[in-house]
Amino acid sequence: MGCLAVLFALNEQELETFLNVERTERAYYMHNEIEENFWNDFPEYVCELDQSWDAMHRMLTDGSLNFENQYPPLCNVIFGGEFVYGLVREPSGEVTIPDEEDDAYIILKTPQQAAEIAQALPNRTKEECRQCYDKIDEEDYGSVLDDEDFEYTWAYLQDSLEFWKIAAAEKRYVLFTVDR
């Protein structure tokens, strides 16, 4: 997937304000309020993932890109957590994409999930990530799997460590957002 992703660490009041926005308007609010304010005023609570998020999720799990929370806590870095825009989990457990929310994914991670990620992520070795990266189905991934792509993804993962440490220490909620 060639879409750009960003993580934002919000305090409880910022999250409450976001969640009070009508669900169908959350992507607009995310772009025009949270992104604008955080990039300018709170860069320590922003972590850019660029296009690395797709391979990152895959190399922190089983090599696949799915929304199921099967490998906690590392699956929570990208797709784990509560879908607050772009996806709806039906009572049956099926995940659907509402027509009016087909432009982005926004997924919420709790302070507890952020703390678990901050603790587990530094322990994930480059070799372990490479083993999972090598399991990625290139056709499903839609891009070339090579050393350059792995190193690019690994670099963004390493750059995220300080973000997760700050989010955990300050008990912040984290929003993963990616345009589609």
C-alpha positions in Angstrom: 0.0 0.0 0.0 1.4 3.4 -1.0 -0.4 5.5 1.6 1.3 7.6 4.2 0.8 6.9 7.9 1.3 8.8 11.1 1.0 8.1 14.8 -0.3 10.8 17.2 -0.2 10.6 21.0 -3.2 12.4 22.6 -4.0 13.1 26.2 -7.4 12.1 27.6 -9.0 15.5 26.8 -7.8 15.6 23.2 -9.0 12.1 22.7 -12.4 12.9 24.2 -12.8 15.9 21.9 -11.9 13.7 18.9 -14.3 10.9 19.9 -17.1 13.5 20.3 -16.8 14.4 16.6 -19.4 12.6 14.5 -17.8 9.4 13.3 -18.2 10.3 9.6 -16.4 13.6 10.2 -13.4 12.2 12.1 -11.0 12.0 9.1 -11.7 15.6 8.3 -11.1 16.6 12.0 -8.0 14.5 12.1 -6.5 16.4 9.1 -7.7 19.9 10.0 -7.3 19.9 13.8 -5.1 17.2 15.2 -2.5 17.0 12.3 -2.3 20.8 12.0 -1.9 21.4 15.7 0.4 18.5 16.5 2.8 19.0 13.6 3.2 22.6 14.5 2.9 22.7 18.3 3.6 19.2 19.6 6.1 17.4 17.3 7.1 15.1 20.2 3.7 13.5 20.0 3.9 12.8 16.3 5.6 9.8 14.6 5.7 9.7 10.9 5.7 6.2 9.4 5.6 7.2 5.7 4.8 4.1 3.7 6.6 1.8 6.0 3.5 0.9 8.0 2.4 -1.9 5.7 5.6 -3.9 5.9 6.0 -2.9 9.5 2.7 -4.5 10.5 3.6 -7.6 8.5 7.1 -7.9 10.0 5.7 -7.5 13.6 3.2 -10.2 13.1 3.0 -13.3 10.8 3.9 -11.6 7.5 0.2 -10.9 6.6 -1.7 -7.6 6.6 -4.9 -8.3 8.5 -7.0 -6.4 11.1 -7.2 -9.2 13.5 -5.4 -8.8 16.8 -3.5 -12.1 16.8 0.0 -11.2 17.9 -0.2 -8.7 20.8 1.4 -6.5 21.8 3.3 -5.9 18.6 0.3 -6.2 16.3 -1.1 -3.1 18.1 1.6 -0.9 16.6 -0.4 -0.6 13.4 -3.8 -2.4 13.2 -4.4 -3.4 16.7 -6.7 -1.4 18.9 -10.2 0.1 18.4 -11.3 1.1 15.0 -12.6 4.7 15.3 -12.8 5.4 11.6 -12.6 3.5 8.4 -13.5 0.1 9.8 -16.4 -1.3 11.8 -16.4 -4.6 13.6 -19.9 -6.1 13.3 -21.4 -8.0 16.3 -20.6 -11.2 14.2 -16.9 -10.2 14.4 -16.8 -9.4 10.7 -14.9 -6.3 9.8 -16.5 -4.0 7.2 -15.7 -0.6 5.6 -18.5 1.8 5.7 -19.1 3.6 2.4 -18.8 7.0 4.0 -15.5 6.1 5.7 -13.5 4.7 2.7 -10.8 7.4 2.7 -8.8 6.6 5.8 -8.2 4.2 8.7 -7.9 5.7 12.2 -7.2 3.2 15.0 -7.0 4.0 18.7 -4.5 2.4 21.1 -5.1 2.7 24.8 -2.4 3.9 27.2 -2.0 0.3 28.4 -1.5 -0.8 24.8 1.0 2.0 24.3 2.9 0.9 27.4 2.9 -2.8 26.2 4.3 -1.7 22.8 6.9 0.5 24.4 8.1 -2.4 26.5 8.0 -5.1 23.8 9.2 -3.2 20.7 12.8 -2.6 21.8 13.2 -6.3 22.4 12.2 -7.2 18.9 15.5 -7.9 17.1 16.3 -7.0 13.6 16.8 -10.7 12.8 13.3 -11.5 14.1 11.8 -8.7 12.0 13.7 -9.9 9.0 12.4 -13.5 9.4 8.8 -12.2 9.4 9.5 -9.8 6.6 10.8 -12.7 4.5 7.4 -14.4 5.0 5.5 -11.6 3.3 3.8 -12.6 0.1 5.2 -10.2 -2.5 2.0 -10.3 -4.6 -0.2 -9.5 -1.6 2.3 -6.8 -0.5 2.1 -5.2 -4.0 5.7 -4.0 -3.9 9.2 -5.4 -4.3 10.5 -7.2 -1.2 14.2 -6.5 -1.0 17.0 -5.3 1.4 16.3 -1.7 0.6 12.6 -2.0 1.6 13.4 -3.9 4.7 16.0 -1.4 5.8 13.6 1.5 5.1 10.9 -0.2 7.2 13.4 -1.1 10.0 14.6 2.5 10.1 11.1 3.8 10.6 10.4 1.2 13.3 13.6 2.2 15.2 12.6 5.9 14.8 9.2 5.1 16.5 10.8 3.8 19.7 11.1 7.2 21.3 7.5 8.1 20.4 6.2 4.9 22.1 8.4 5.6 25.1 7.0 9.1 25.5 3.4 7.9 24.9 3.8 5.2 27.5 5.5 7.4 30.1 2.8 10.1 29.8 -0.1 7.5 29.6 -1.3 8.9 26.3 -3.7 7.4 23.8 -2.2 6.8 20.3 -4.0 7.2 17.0 -2.7 5.4 14.0 -3.9 7.1 10.9 -3.4 6.4 7.2 -5.1 7.8 4.2 -6.4 5.3 1.6 
